[in-house]
Structures are given as C-alpha cells and as structure tokens.
C-alpha cells in the first residue's frame, strides 16, 4: 500500500498549481486566467491543502470517543465562530450587503460543513475505516465534473467520460474488497455518501452564489448556521455528554482552527482563483494521504484489490480533470 500511495501523493502534490488549478474550460473559471493576478502562495496551496484536509479524518477519529458527532461538531463551531468574530471585528471585515446574499452564504455553509462533517463523523462512529471514508469523499471530483455539466454548462468529452467510468470502477473495487474481507455496514456507507453529496453540492453552490464572500464574516455566517443546526439535532438524537480529556481538547482545537479555519479558507481561496472541477480534484489525493496516516496511527491496511481500486480511481480523476 505505502509505495503506491506515496507515488500518487508525490506526483500530484508536487504538480505546479497552474497545472492543477487553471487547466479547465474557461466557462468554469471563477476569475479570468491572468497569471499576473495569481498570488505567490498559490503554488504551494494544493499540497498544503491536501495535507491539512487529510488530518481532519485523523482528528475526528481521536475526538469521537469523547463526544457524539452532532455534539462534537456543535462545540467545534462555537470555537470557530468565536475566533472568526474576533478577527472580523478587529479587521472591520465587511458583512453581506443584504439578507439574500447572507442566505446564500448560510446555505453553502450548511452543505459544506453541516452535511459533510456529520456524514464523515457518523461513518467513523460506525467503524468505517478512515481510508475508505476518504476514498468515498474523494469521488467528489467525478461528481463535481458531472454536475458542472448540468448546472454550469460545462460538457464532458469522451476522454472525461472514460475517466468517470474508471473512477466508478475503482470505487466498486474498494467497496468489494471491504465486503469480502470484514464487511461494511450499509448505514456507514450511507453516512459517507451523504458527506460526499454535501461537500460536492456545497462547493458548486459556493462557486455559483458566494464568489465575493469575505472569508471572515462569511465564515461566521456559515459556521454559526452549521452550529445552530447541529446543536438542534443533538438535542433530538444525542445525550450531549462530553468527556473533556486532553486528547479531546487537542483534537477539537485542531479540527476547529487548522481544519475549519485554515483548510476551508485555503479551499475557498483556491476556488476563487481557479475552477470548481479542477480545484476539487485535490480531494482525491486525500485517500492516499489518509491511508498512510491511518496505517501508522491506527494500523489500518488496504488489500491488494483496494489498492488497485485506488489507482484506477486516481487514473479516472486524472482523465476527468486534466486536458
């Protein structure tokens, strides 16, 4: 598992940002392809984002023994909103011009944060392996490319359709390997699928309606909406018991500061300077990076069939998202 995963991580993570972010059809661009406007940090952003995003699965695994999923995420949102409110006030960040704009920002946040995080956490709670969860979430590039064709009028060519087919076959291989070895709970698969749908639709919604969102005040709206919804769900479905162990405190602050503020802001900035379908292709790198982390931290492993599925899916994503 490790040599193949490392090859893919190195190959993609070291790819120049222009090759990853600016290669798609101009109809999908958030901003014109103007090299003079591209920030210097953009070259390092893809590799950094993949690394940070992959630690989210690890941090969630460490935190879940001490709090239930909705409760855990609600606490995480309180921390994030508190920090962003302070930053927004100190920097006098602009708020949305009207309620409609604020509503769009909130909807995007509920999709990207509430749906995705809840799905991932429940999949982990139902003992779906981290690498497997990351692999399902890694289907986002294929789903985004498909939905972009319908919603953003970006049509896939024959090679891209071939890539989508390969990506689907790869995931079927991985799922088959898990059922053949120790089995996978259907409800765990459903939770991971909900996470996939949430972050895919949220990314497209963010691109369509929230292009000018200020990351400080927009983040306050998105995370506050997520926190309110998940706290309400915790009142209905959970006991809201929390064990404030050192491991939990470290994990929750890592998830709040590094993931919810750092990685999400990096994602939105890359989307703003690139295209939705090309930027989200980075999500398919997370299975390899997460699998390596889980191998060393939790002794998780993948069978030969699962490794083959990972490679096939990666090839499919490459065909869909590259010229």
C-alpha angles and dihedrals in degrees: 000000000000101000094049093045093048092050091056094044093050094043095051102031093054094047112118113261093238089059091053103035110029105040102088129095114292091240090072097050122118091200132015115273097258112155091197089062095050111110118236092237091061092084092063096035100088096054092043092049093051091050094047095043092051091055088061091074090049094047091049091052090053094047102044098076088065103045140020118256101256092041092047093051093045090055089047090053092051090056093046095047091048092053096044093047090056092047092047092050094045093049096037091234116193119253124217114289096233144004093262092059090046090051092054090050091051093049092051089050093051090052098044097039114019098040097037098044094044092049093049094046094049091047089053091046089053088055099251106159115257094236089052093050090048090050093055090046087048089067087077094097091057094045092044092051090050095048092043088063092056100035103030099030094243108143123208120232126221094268090051092050088051088053092052090052092051091048091052093048090050093054091047088054092053093046090048091051091054094048089048094050112038104338132247127242114242092222090054090053090048092052092051090048091052088053090052093050093046098053093041095053090040093054092051092045090049090052094046102044110014106048094127096042115138106234093221103050093027089054090052090054095045097045093042091053090048093048094050093049096046093045088054090050091049089055090057104036109022142054092229091222113157130189107207096210121159091250091054094048092051093045095048093049091047091051093045101044106026098033108027096038106022105035097034092049089049090051093051092047091051090048089050091053097038142020130293098236095046098044094049090053083082089072091072089065091064096077091061095044093043092047091053091049092046091048092058098035104036104015092241116161139187127222124236090259091052092049089051090051090051091053093045092050091048090053089050093052090048091055093047098047103035132066 
